[in-house]
Amino acid sequence: MSIPFSVYDFSGYLVAGFLAICSVEQSSGNSWLVHQNLKVTTATWIGAADIIGHILANISSYFIEH
């Protein structure tokens, strides 16, 4: 059984997700990502960035490919 995603796909989703999270944080004036103890919440932020990256990829795929 092979995984349908490559390392490139996974890192692309993470980068897009982290940029979206950081953009929302900066535009709202909050600092919930910058001033946290990331040892406890690293897995949470990686998971959130991956999910947001997948959502952004689906939205951009809809507008670019259709």
N, C-alpha and C positions, 0 to 999 in steps of 0.2 A: 504494500500500500504506500503510495507516494503522496507527499503533501503538495497541494496545488499551488502553494505560495513559495516564492523564493525569498532569500534574504533581502533582496532589493525591494520586493513588494512590502515586506514587513517594515523595513526601515522607512520606506516612503509613506506608509500609513502613520508611523510614529511621528515623523517629522511634521507632516501636515497637521496631525492632531495636536502636537505640542505647540506649534505656531498658532493654531486657533485658540487653544487654552490661554497662551500668553497674550495674545491680542485682546481677548475678552477681558483678561485681568488688567491689562494696561489701560484699556479704554474705559473701564468702569472705575478705575482709581483704587481698586482693592489690591491687597498684597497677600492673598491666601496661598499662593504658590511660592513666592519668593521668600517669605519669612516663616516657613514651616520647618519642622524637623523632618526632613525627607527620608530618614531611616525607617520611620513607621509607615509612611504613606507612599513609598516609591512604587510598590506594586499597584496601588490604587491609581496613581497618576499614569503609569504605563498602560494599564487597562483602559482608563478613560481616553487616553490619547489614541490608542489603537481603535477603539470604537468610534471616536469622533473622526479619525482618519478614514475609516471605512465609509462613514456617512458622507463625508466630503467627497470621497472618490465616486460614490454612487451619484451624488448630485452633479458633480462635474462631468461624469460620463453621460448623464442624461442630456446635458446642454451641449456637450461637444460632439457626441456621436449621433445624436438624433436630429 
